[in-house]
Amino acid sequence: MRKLLIVDDDAGLAKAYGRIGTGAGFEVRVVNDPLKATEAFLAFKPDVAVIDMIMPEKDGIDVLNEMLLTGEPTRFIVTSGYGDAMLRLAESLAAFHANGRVSVLKKPIRRAELEKLLADTTAD
C-alpha cells in the first residue's frame, strides 16, 4: 500500500486531506507539529507528502528542504492559502534540488484537485 504523509498545523484540514488520501488507497499518517515532520518522514518513508507552507515555529519551506535533502524518492504536494509567493518559493527550492517531484496547490484546495495529484503519483 502506498503511503501519504500530511504535514499541516491545521488538524481539521489535515484530517480532511487524510480522508481523501485513504479514499485514494493510501496509508495515511498526519503530523500537526512541523518540528516533528522530518523525523516522521524518515520513519514512515512516504510515497507522497503534503506540506503546508505556513506553519508556526517552522515553515513549510524548511520542512520541504529537510525532506528533499534526505534523497528519498517522495513526491511532494505543497499547499498555501497566503498567496503565490510561498508556492513559487517551494518550486524554486525544488528546482535548486533538481527535483521535479514537487506540485503546488493553492488553498482552499478542491477535493478533485488533490485526488488528481494523488492519482498522478500512482503512475510513477
C-alpha positions as CSV (number, residue, x, y, z in Angstrom):
1,M,0.0,0.0,0.0
2,R,1.3,3.5,-0.9
3,K,1.9,5.9,2.0
4,L,0.8,9.5,2.4
5,L,2.3,11.9,5.0
6,I,0.4,15.1,5.7
7,V,2.2,17.9,7.5
8,D,-0.3,20.7,8.4
9,D,-0.7,22.6,11.7
10,D,-4.5,22.8,11.0
11,A,-5.7,19.5,12.4
12,G,-9.1,19.8,10.6
13,L,-7.6,20.3,7.2
14,A,-5.1,17.5,7.8
15,K,-7.9,15.2,8.7
16,A,-9.8,16.1,5.6
17,Y,-6.8,15.5,3.4
18,G,-6.3,12.2,5.2
19,R,-9.8,11.1,4.3
20,I,-9.1,11.9,0.6
21,G,-5.8,10.0,0.8
22,T,-7.5,7.0,2.4
23,G,-10.2,7.1,-0.3
24,A,-7.4,7.1,-2.9
25,G,-5.9,3.9,-1.4
26,F,-3.1,5.4,0.7
27,E,-2.0,4.5,4.2
28,V,-2.1,7.9,5.9
29,R,0.0,9.5,8.6
30,V,-0.6,13.0,9.9
31,V,1.8,15.3,11.6
32,N,0.5,18.6,13.0
33,D,3.8,19.7,14.5
34,P,6.3,20.9,11.9
35,L,9.2,20.3,14.3
36,K,8.4,16.6,14.2
37,A,7.8,16.4,10.4
38,T,11.2,15.3,9.2
39,E,11.6,12.6,11.9
40,A,8.1,11.3,10.9
41,F,9.1,11.5,7.2
42,L,12.2,9.4,7.8
43,A,10.4,6.8,9.9
44,F,7.4,6.5,7.6
45,K,9.1,6.8,4.2
46,P,6.0,8.1,2.4
47,D,5.4,7.8,-1.4
48,V,3.7,11.3,-1.2
49,A,4.0,14.1,1.3
50,V,1.5,17.0,1.5
51,I,3.2,20.0,3.3
52,D,1.5,23.3,4.3
53,M,3.9,26.2,3.7
54,I,2.7,28.5,6.5
55,M,3.1,26.9,10.0
56,P,4.2,28.2,13.4
57,E,7.7,27.6,14.7
58,K,9.0,26.1,11.4
59,D,7.6,27.0,7.9
60,G,7.0,24.5,5.1
61,I,10.0,25.7,3.1
62,D,12.3,24.5,5.9
63,V,10.4,21.2,6.2
64,L,10.4,20.7,2.4
65,N,14.2,21.5,2.3
66,E,15.0,19.0,5.0
67,M,12.9,16.3,3.3
68,L,14.5,17.0,-0.1
69,L,17.9,16.7,1.5
70,T,17.2,13.1,2.5
71,G,17.2,11.9,-1.1
72,E,14.1,9.8,-0.6
73,P,12.1,9.3,-3.8
74,T,9.0,11.0,-2.4
75,R,6.5,13.1,-4.4
76,F,5.6,16.4,-2.7
77,I,2.5,18.5,-2.8
78,V,2.9,21.9,-1.2
79,T,-0.1,24.0,-0.1
80,S,-0.6,27.6,0.9
81,G,-3.5,30.0,1.3
82,Y,-1.3,33.0,1.7
83,G,-0.8,34.0,-1.9
84,D,1.5,32.6,-4.5
85,A,4.9,33.7,-3.1
86,M,5.4,30.7,-0.9
87,L,4.3,28.3,-3.6
88,R,6.8,29.9,-6.0
89,L,9.5,29.7,-3.4
90,A,8.8,26.0,-3.0
91,E,9.0,25.5,-6.7
92,S,12.4,27.3,-6.7
93,L,13.6,25.1,-3.9
94,A,12.6,22.0,-5.9
95,A,14.5,23.3,-8.9
96,F,17.5,24.0,-6.8
97,H,17.5,20.4,-5.6
98,A,16.9,19.3,-9.2
99,N,13.7,17.6,-8.0
100,G,10.8,17.5,-10.4
101,R,8.5,15.8,-8.0
102,V,7.0,18.9,-6.3
103,S,3.5,20.0,-7.2
104,V,1.7,23.0,-5.7
105,L,-1.9,23.5,-4.6
106,K,-3.4,26.9,-3.6
107,K,-5.8,26.8,-0.7
108,P,-8.7,26.5,-0.5
109,I,-8.0,23.1,-2.0
110,R,-10.7,21.4,-4.0
111,R,-11.1,17.7,-3.4
112,A,-10.9,16.9,-7.1
113,E,-7.5,18.7,-7.4
114,L,-5.9,16.7,-4.6
115,E,-7.4,13.5,-5.8
116,K,-6.0,14.2,-9.3
117,L,-2.5,14.8,-7.9
118,L,-2.6,11.7,-5.7
119,A,-3.8,9.7,-8.8
120,D,-1.0,11.1,-10.8
121,T,1.6,9.9,-8.3
122,T,0.5,6.3,-8.7
123,A,1.7,6.5,-12.3
124,D,5.3,6.8,-11.1
